[in-house]
Structures are given as C-alpha cells and as structure tokens.
Amino acid sequence: MAETTRRAVVLGAGGVSLGALLTACAGYGQPADTVAEQEPTQPDSSAPEPTKSKKAKKPAGEELASTADIPEGGGKVFARQKVVVTQPSAGEFKCFSAICTHQGCPVDSVEDGTINCPCHGSKYNIADGSVANGPATKALAEKKITVDGEKISLG
C-alpha cells in the first residue's frame, strides 16, 4: 500500500487552491470585445420627443433658510452644508464656503461684520469673503445661492 506523505498532502492542497484561484480570475484581463456588454442605443430621430410635464422643472438647490433667518449686517453658518450665508446690507444675500482657507477649520460664527474661524482667529468680510484678519491670506470661496421670495437655496 502506498504511504501518503505530508509533502503530497501539502502539494495536493496547494494545487486545489491554485485551481480555484485561476478559475475565479479566468475573465480578468480579457479584451473588452470578449466581454458581453450591451451597446448603448442611439435615439431614433423619427421617434416623437417625450412630452415634458409642467411640474418637470430643473430641480432647485437645497433650501437653506428664510431671508428672515439671516440678520442684516450678519449671517448664519450652515455646518452640514459647509456654507455661510450673509446679509451685508438689506436684501443683499451672499454665500461663502464655511471652511477657513488657513488650515481648513470650519468657521463657527458671524459677528460684527465678519465671518469668524475659532481655530486661529482668521476673520472674513461678510460682503465679499475677503480676509479681514489673518493668519488666513486667501478669501473664502463664494458659493451660488438663489433667493426666491423669502426662501434662500443653494445653487
């Protein structure tokens, strides 16, 4: 009777593992033309265009606040959206990134006409986001907002 050695068992197990690995990776690295993909269909120019519902408007950005929520000469930080909305003068609304340009800390307050970073004391003007007090040297990035009636929305 043949004796099974430890070496034979290890080699057999290794061979089985290698076979499983090669089977699992059999499609890897194949040319793209051998992979079954569905071709994108070209729109049929003779087909009628789908009708658009009057409700199908371009979606508005995320609503942030009411105009009444933003004090004149001040502003409000929206931490989740990483923006700060200001009202430098009556009815004029601005939006800036709420991330300090000095070392990336989030700003946390708007007081006395400035947007304030608690980390190192940088301050930014509420009218244009420019640096009012360092150590920051770059202005806050302006963000697009839409004011529709009393609603302020991003984008």
N, C-alpha and C positions, 0 to 999 in steps of 0.2 A: 504494500500500500504506500502511496506517495505521501510524504510528510509535507504539510503546509508550513512554510517558514514565515517569520514575521516580515521579511523583506517582500515576499509575494503578496501578503495581505496589504501592506502599505502601497506597493505599486498598483495593485488592483483598485484600491480606493482612490488613488490619485488619478488613475485612468478614467474612472467613472466620473469624478469631479470635472476633469478636463473636458470630457464629452458633453456634460451638462452645460458647461460654460460656453463651449463652441456652438451648441445648439441654440442657446439663448441669444448669442450675439450673431447669429447667422445672417441677419439682414443688415447689420451695421456696416456702413461704408459702401453700400451698393450704389451704383449710379442712379441718379434721380429718375431716369427714364424707365427703370425697372420697378420703381415703387408705384403702387396703384394710387393715383391721385385723380380727383375729379377736376376736369378742366373748368375754369370759370366760364360761364355762358355770357355771350355778348348780348346786350339788349337788342331786341328786334325793333328796328326803326319803324316798322309798319304797325306795331302794336300801339294801341292808344296809351297815352300817359295816364298814370293813376290820378284820380281827382284828389285834390287836397281839401281837407275839411277846414272850415274857418277856425276851428279850435287848434289846428296843427300849426302853431306859431313857433318861431325859434324859441327854445326854452330860455327863460330868463335865468340870471345867475341866482345864487343862493341869497335869500333875503337876510340881511344883517340886522337892521333896526328901523325904527321910525325916525323921521327927522327930529321929532321932539326928544328923542333919547340922546342926541348929540348936542351938548351945550355950546352956545355961541362963545367963541374965544377959547374953546377947549376941545375935547374929543373923548373917544372911548376906545379901549383896546379890546379886540376880539381874539382871545388867545387861541381858540380852537382853529380859527381860520388864518391865524398868524398875520392879521392886519390891524391897523388902527385907523379909525375914521375921525376926521377933524372938521370943525366948522370955524374957519378963521374969521369970517365975517358973516353977517346974517344971510342965510340962504345959500352960502357957498360951502360945498362939501368936498373934502379931499380924502384920499385913501392912500396909505403907505404900508409897506412891509413893516411888521412888528418885530423884525429881527435886527438887532443892533449891528451896524457894519463894523464895529470894533472887534468883537470876538464872538459874535453870534448869539449873545444872550437875548431873550425876549424882553422887549420894553414892557413896562408894567403900569405906567400912569401918564396922564396928560394934565399938566398943571401950569398955570402962569404963562400960557402961550408956547409951551414946549412939550415934546414927547420925551419921556424920561426912561433911561436904562438904569436899573438898580445895580448892575454888576460893577461898573467903573465910573459911573457918573456922566456918561455921554447924554447930551440933550440935543433935540432936533426941533427946528421951527415947524409949527403946525401948518403954516401956509404953503411951504414947498418941500419940507422934509430935509432941508439943508442943515448942516451941523451948526448948532448954536453954542455948544460947549463940548470940548474933547474929553477923552482921548480919541474918539472917532474922527476920521478925516473924510469919510465919504457920506453923502446924503442917503437917506432911506429911499428905497426904490418906490416909485409911485405905482399904485395899482388902479385898475379901472373899476369904477363903480357907476351904477345907474340910479338916478333919483327920479322916481315916478310918483308924483303926488307927494305923499308922506312916507313912501317906502324907499329904503336905501338897500340896493342889492349889489353883490359882487358881479363884475363883468358887464 
